[in-house]
Amino acid sequence: MWFAHAIRGPACLLVVAVHLGYVFWGDQPTAAAIGHFPALAVGPHGPWPRAYLTLADWHVYVASVAVCMFFLVSGFVVPFALERGTLRTFFVRRFFRIYPTVWACLLINLVALAIQARILGTAFPYRADDVAGNAFLLSPYLRAPWIEPVLWSLAIEELFYLLAAFVAWRRALARGSAIILLAAGLTVLSLGAANSELGSPLFWLACNATFVIFILLGVVFHQVYRRRWGWLQGAAVIVGLLTAFEVSLYWGAAAPIAPAYGVSGIIALGLFAAIYRGRERLPQWKFVGWLGDISFPLYLVHAVNGYLVLRVVWLATESYYLAIAVALVATTATATVVHYLVDRPTNEFGRRMARGMRARAAAADPVVAAPVDAAVTAPTPVGPAG
């Protein structure tokens, strides 16, 4: 599925562009808090901040659109993994797909922060329990801070994996009624926690549940792609899910960030639908493929490390463009190393382990080794739809 892979790289670049090209310069207190350095007397430079603010006036946030695109890709591709094996093999593959790379990037961030703390003569900003919460994406439920703030979206993915696996285990992932029922339950959770304590575990669970509703939109595209649903059924479920998402977003626990995702989510859905429709005509450029390959580690190392590099280069040169160029090269190079040394080999290790588990289970009991969603996958042709 080239189109899904091709979305990842450009979407990641948009997030990086916002953080390095706007947040550091236009919201220095936030950047300084993430990087744990004294705030600098800098302001917006160049045309990018002006363009960003113009879009923001219309409640269009570029980074939010990109993150929503990530969510839609996950909703589209994760059901393939559920159809490929048992729940055990699914979680094995997800574990090795996510956690080793998270740990490697987290270690890089911590080392960079430790070096800076030593240079500045300040205390190291995190405790061991903070690191553990980040390592297993549990920080919001433990009242611990995110070390790399973008990890918030992976906590949402983690919740989606659990819920999607449960629904697939019940052989219901291809039922529109089950998807709508799940979204309704998540909406009730979000609305019920609307007045919960800001930052409490219940608050974050409800916020994450709100975005799981949005990820389910990607599942709809998966079912249409697999030709289980026609476009009419798919469109009906999309309307229901989008309604549930917007209601949960604006009137539920996630209301404080609703302006950043209400319109941006709709734009992301439209872009994803357009790319899906034109997927057969997308050129398979090597650069886009490579960018998609390194997008996950780049997403995880660019903010903390990018801000530290921006600060150092700015203090040395006071050059906006040179600072961004150096930060982009440094974070991209780091992400490339992590991809080839950690991300790709551990992902392949997870695949091999899952294949071995399936082979052993099939030898012992073919029924137990059947795909978790076998009830709907066996008679279904695979191919483009629409």
HULIN-V410081 format. One line per field, one symbol per residue. ss: DSSP state (H for helix, E for strand, L for the rest). psi: psi as a letter, one per 40 degrees, with the letter a starting at -180 (. if undefined). Layout:
ss: ???
psi: ???
This chain:
ss: LHHHHHHHHHHHHHHHHHHHHHHHHHLHHHHHHHHLLLLLLLLLLHHHHHHHHHHHHLLLLHHHHHHHHHHHHHHHHHHHHHHHLLHHHHHHHHHHHHHHHHHHHHHHHHHHHHHHHHHHLLLLLLLHHHHHHHHLLLHHHLLLLLLLLLHHHHHHHHHHHHHHHHHHHLLLLLLHHHHHHHHHHHHHHHHHLLLLLLLLHHHHHHHHHHHHHHHHHHHHHHHHHLLLLLHHHHHHHHHHHHHHHHHHHHHLHHHHHHHHHHHHHHHHHHHHHHHHHLHHHLLLLHHHHHHHHHHHHHHHHHHHHHHHHHHHHHHHHLLHHHHHHHHHHHHHHHHHHHHHHHHHHHHHHHHHHHHHHHHHHHHHLLLLLLLLLHHHHLLLLLLLLL
psi: gdddddddddddddddddddeddddegdddddddefihiigiihiadddddddddddefhhdddddddddddddddddddddeeaidddddddddedddddddddddddddddddddddefiiheiiddddddddefeddeefiihdhdeeddddddddddddddddddefedehdddddddddddddddddedeihheidddddddddddddddddddddddddefdiiddddddddddddddddddddeadeddeddeeddddddddddddddddedeehhghddddddddedddddeedcddddddddddddddfhdddddddddddddddddddddddddddddddddddddddddddddhdddeiidfddeddehihiii.
